[in-house]
Amino acid sequence: MSFTVAIVGRPNVGKSTLFNRLVGKKLALVDDTPGVTRDRRPGEAKLVDLKFRIVDTAGLEEADAESLQGRMRAQTEAAIDEADLSLFVVDAKMGLTPVDQALADMLRKKGKPVVLVANKSEARGSDGGFYDAYTLGLGEPTPISAEHGQGMIDLRDAIVAAIGEERAFPPADDEAETNIDLRAEARAEGAEEDEDFEPAYDETKPLRVAIVGRPNAGKSTLINRFLGEDRLLTGPEAGITRDSISVEWDWKGRTIKMFDTAGMRRKAKVQEKLEKLSVADGLRAIRFAETVVIVFDSTIPFEKQDLQIVDLVLREGRAAVLAFNKWDLIEDPQAVLAELREKTDRLLPQARGIRAVPVSGQTGRGLDKLMQAVIDTDRTWNRRISTAKLNRWLEAQQIQHPPPAVSGRRLKLKYMTQVKARPPGFMISCTRPEALPESYVRYLTNGLRNDFQLPGVPIRIHFKASDNPFAGRAKKR
């Protein structure tokens, strides 16, 4: 992107609505409640022919630095310092407030370009608030309606005038074209042509990781420790994070896109509309991610909600890793670790062999081990096994433990192949698939885990009846 723009203003003036309008998606949570946005949310904006990086921020308020509002203000000021231009949004319908005046003074002191935006200008009686905006001394306000998309052309012209045409439209770089990765298709074609084909794991591909867990488990603190800066809002209060915020960083030369999500409570306890929106946003982050790190509070691990979150991640088909956070608070680490391993095997039989790492977001302990576990789990999640190996394995499994006889007729498993990865999915051609008992399916699943090193990832096995070449033909006399 050519330049970065921060959207600032007091609470409930429509900053997140404008952010969603510019990025073309409903990424930021929007509600009538003031102060919905708390963290900085970046996005890629397009306004007519203008492309730039946009950052949604929390509403600026006067508050003590140690309070939640004070920490939110610090995050917003950091976004202003990093941006090349600020869109100062005011509410033309309600008019100016003393907070708007204070924010205008702060933006002037920053010495960076500012575009004054009068939002909600489509409302009846908004003319007074629009003309009052001139008194802020930040130039001519641009009237828009973020909700209805009015005034976007004028906003584009104001941004170009403030940032300059050279900065707004940098010369095209022919070498910076997007490279289309066709290797996946080539691997898929090769897999069909060669039964012994097993594609190698791509160590350079960017990895999407979601961090989930109960409220106050230390998810945001963990990500801040990864980044080495206070990028996400943290504190002793439970439920600070509302939006699913994405951050990017490099780990040993590999790009990691990490999503911080809101804490997930039991469904019966989620009553407020805003919390429902936050949880839904977190579920979208899980579906978008490739590997999901479930953060447990080591002081109170394996609550019922923890187990339900792990089960949800596995049912979505994601690769899962457990992180036992707040390990610095544990007095007897060896004994607790042995107990946690025993509980993991006993309480999560559907994820046998799942990787679990004790970490501390406060001290940074175990973060490299956690990331290595994430990489190893993603490698397993992407694993492809050749058809020849699978059929030799299937034959050995049937010799060791033959399929049962149902209604006096023994079931036959004829052929096996891997139909997909991410997560590994297999198809077995057999007779009467509907009669195969669940216990034998578990036997095959556990055998795949043990013999092909597939710990901790969901395994899907589909059974298909073989085609009868004589079906539909009339019996010959």
GISUL-V552676 format. One record per pair of residues at least 24 apart in sequence whose ideal C-beta (glycine too) atoms are under 7 Angstrom apart, sorted by the first residue. I is the first residue (numbers start at 0). J is the second residue. D is the distance in whole Angstrom. If there is no record, write none. Layout:
I/J/D + I/J/D
//
This chain:
0/43/6 + 0/50/6 + 0/51/5 + 0/52/4 + 1/50/7 + 1/51/6 + 1/166/6 + 1/167/7 + 1/169/5 + 2/51/5 + 2/83/4 + 2/84/7 + 2/162/6 + 2/166/6 + 3/51/7 + 3/52/4 + 3/54/7 + 3/81/7 + 3/82/5 + 3/83/5 + 4/51/6 + 4/53/5 + 4/82/6 + 4/84/5 + 4/86/6 + 5/54/5 + 5/56/6 + 5/78/5 + 5/79/5 + 5/82/4 + 5/85/5 + 6/53/7 + 6/54/7 + 6/55/5 + 6/56/6 + 6/86/5 + 6/88/6 + 7/56/6 + 7/59/6 + 7/75/6 + 7/79/6 + 7/85/5 + 7/87/6 + 7/102/7 + 8/58/7 + 8/59/7 + 8/87/6 + 8/88/4 + 8/89/6 + 9/58/5 + 9/59/6 + 9/60/7 + 9/96/7 + 9/98/5 + 9/99/6 + 9/102/7 + 10/34/5 + 10/58/3 + 10/60/7 + 11/58/7 + 12/88/5 + 12/89/6 + 12/90/4 + 12/118/6 + 13/88/6 + 13/118/4 + 13/119/6 + 13/145/5 + 14/55/6 + 14/56/7 + 14/88/5 + 15/55/6 + 16/145/4 + 16/146/6 + 17/88/6 + 17/118/7 + 17/145/4 + 18/42/6 + 18/53/6 + 18/55/4 + 20/145/5 + 20/148/6 + 21/46/6 + 21/53/5 + 22/53/6 + 27/55/5 + 27/242/6 + 28/241/6 + 28/242/5 + 28/276/5 + 28/277/7 + 28/280/6 + 30/272/7 + 30/273/5 + 30/276/7 + 32/273/6 + 33/58/7 + 34/58/6 + 35/241/6 + 35/273/7 + 36/242/7 + 37/71/5 + 37/232/5 + 37/239/6 + 37/241/6 + 38/74/6 + 38/231/6 + 38/232/5 + 38/240/7 + 38/242/6 + 38/244/5 + 39/74/6 + 39/78/5 + 40/242/6 + 40/244/6 + 46/151/6 + 46/154/7 + 46/155/5 + 47/152/7 + 47/155/5 + 49/155/5 + 49/158/6 + 49/159/7 + 49/167/6 + 54/78/5 + 54/82/6 + 59/102/5 + 60/98/7 + 61/98/7 + 61/101/7 + 67/234/6 + 67/236/6 + 70/232/6 + 70/234/6 + 71/232/6 + 74/232/6 + 79/109/6 + 83/162/7 + 84/111/7 + 84/112/5 + 84/114/7 + 84/158/7 + 84/161/6 + 84/162/5 + 85/111/6 + 85/113/5 + 86/114/5 + 86/116/5 + 87/113/5 + 87/115/5 + 87/116/7 + 87/137/6 + 88/116/5 + 88/118/5 + 89/117/6 + 89/118/7 + 89/132/6 + 90/118/6 + 90/119/6 + 90/128/7 + 91/117/4 + 91/118/6 + 91/119/5 + 91/120/5 + 91/125/4 + 91/128/4 + 91/129/5 + 91/142/7 + 92/119/4 + 92/122/4 + 92/125/5 + 92/128/6 + 93/128/6 + 94/127/6 + 94/128/4 + 94/131/6 + 95/128/7 + 95/131/5 + 95/132/7 + 99/135/7 + 100/135/7 + 103/135/4 + 103/136/7 + 103/137/6 + 112/161/4 + 112/162/6 + 113/137/5 + 114/141/6 + 114/157/5 + 114/158/6 + 114/161/5 + 115/140/4 + 115/141/7 + 116/140/7 + 116/141/5 + 116/143/6 + 116/154/7 + 117/141/7 + 117/142/5 + 117/143/7 + 118/143/6 + 118/145/5 + 119/144/7 + 120/144/6 + 120/150/7 + 121/147/6 + 121/149/6 + 190/383/7 + 194/385/6 + 194/386/4 + 194/387/4 + 195/385/5 + 195/387/5 + 196/385/6 + 197/383/6 + 197/384/7 + 197/385/5 + 198/383/6 + 200/378/5 + 200/381/6 + 202/253/7 + 203/253/7 + 205/254/4 + 205/256/6 + 206/253/7 + 206/255/5 + 206/289/6 + 206/290/7 + 206/377/6 + 207/256/5 + 207/287/6 + 207/288/5 + 207/289/5 + 208/255/6 + 208/257/5 + 208/288/6 + 208/290/5 + 208/292/6 + 208/373/6 + 209/258/4 + 209/260/6 + 209/284/5 + 209/285/5 + 209/288/4 + 209/291/5 + 210/257/6 + 210/258/7 + 210/259/6 + 210/260/6 + 210/292/5 + 210/294/6 + 211/260/5 + 211/263/7 + 211/281/6 + 211/285/6 + 211/291/6 + 211/293/6 + 211/308/6 + 212/262/7 + 212/293/6 + 212/294/4 + 212/295/7 + 212/308/7 + 213/262/5 + 213/263/6 + 213/264/7 + 213/296/7 + 213/302/7 + 213/304/5 + 213/305/6 + 214/238/5 + 214/262/3 + 214/264/6 + 215/262/7 + 216/262/7 + 216/294/4 + 216/295/7 + 216/296/5 + 216/324/6 + 217/294/6 + 217/324/4 + 217/325/6 + 217/360/5 + 218/259/6 + 218/260/7 + 218/294/5 + 219/259/5 + 220/360/4 + 220/361/7 + 221/294/6 + 221/324/6 + 221/358/7 + 221/360/4 + 222/246/6 + 222/257/6 + 222/259/5 + 224/360/5 + 224/363/5 + 224/366/6 + 225/257/7 + 225/366/6 + 231/259/6 + 237/262/7 + 238/262/6 + 241/277/5 + 242/280/6 + 243/280/5 + 243/281/6 + 243/283/7 + 243/284/4 + 250/370/5 + 258/284/4 + 258/288/6 + 260/284/5 + 263/304/7 + 263/308/6 + 264/304/7 + 265/304/5 + 285/312/6 + 285/315/6 + 285/317/6 + 286/315/6 + 288/317/6 + 289/318/6 + 289/377/6 + 289/380/7 + 290/317/7 + 290/318/4 + 290/320/6 + 290/373/5 + 290/376/6 + 290/377/5 + 291/317/5 + 291/318/7 + 291/319/5 + 292/320/5 + 292/322/5 + 292/373/7 + 293/319/6 + 293/321/6 + 294/322/5 + 294/324/5 + 295/321/6 + 295/322/7 + 295/323/5 + 295/324/7 + 296/324/6 + 296/325/6 + 297/323/4 + 297/324/6 + 297/325/5 + 297/326/5 + 297/328/7 + 297/329/6 + 297/357/7 + 298/325/6 + 298/328/6 + 300/339/6 + 301/342/5 + 301/346/6 + 306/346/6 + 309/347/6 + 309/350/7 + 313/349/6 + 313/350/6 + 313/457/5 + 316/422/5 + 316/457/5 + 318/376/5 + 318/377/6 + 318/380/4 + 318/456/5 + 319/350/6 + 319/353/6 + 319/455/6 + 320/354/5 + 320/372/5 + 320/373/5 + 320/376/5 + 321/353/6 + 321/355/4 + 322/356/6 + 322/358/5 + 322/369/6 + 323/355/6 + 323/357/5 + 323/358/7 + 324/358/6 + 324/359/7 + 324/360/6 + 325/359/7 + 326/357/4 + 326/358/6 + 326/359/5 + 326/364/6 + 326/365/7 + 327/359/4 + 327/361/6 + 327/362/5 + 327/364/7 + 350/455/5 + 351/448/6 + 351/454/7 + 352/448/6 + 352/454/3 + 352/455/5 + 353/454/7 + 353/455/3 + 354/455/6 + 376/455/6 + 376/456/7 + 379/453/6 + 379/454/7 + 379/456/5 + 380/421/6 + 380/422/6 + 380/456/5 + 381/420/5 + 381/421/6 + 382/420/6 + 382/423/6 + 382/453/6 + 383/417/6 + 383/420/5 + 384/417/5 + 384/451/6 + 386/416/5 + 389/415/5 + 389/416/6 + 389/417/6 + 390/414/7 + 390/415/6 + 392/450/6 + 396/443/7 + 396/446/6 + 400/442/6 + 402/439/6 + 403/436/6 + 403/439/7 + 405/431/7 + 405/434/4 + 410/434/6 + 410/435/6 + 413/465/6 + 422/456/5 + 422/457/4 + 422/458/7 + 422/459/6 + 423/453/6 + 423/456/7 + 423/458/6 + 424/459/4 + 424/461/7 + 425/460/5 + 426/461/5 + 426/463/6 + 427/460/6 + 427/462/5 + 428/463/5 + 428/465/5 + 429/462/5 + 430/464/7 + 430/465/7 + 432/462/4 + 432/463/6 + 432/464/6 + 435/462/6
//
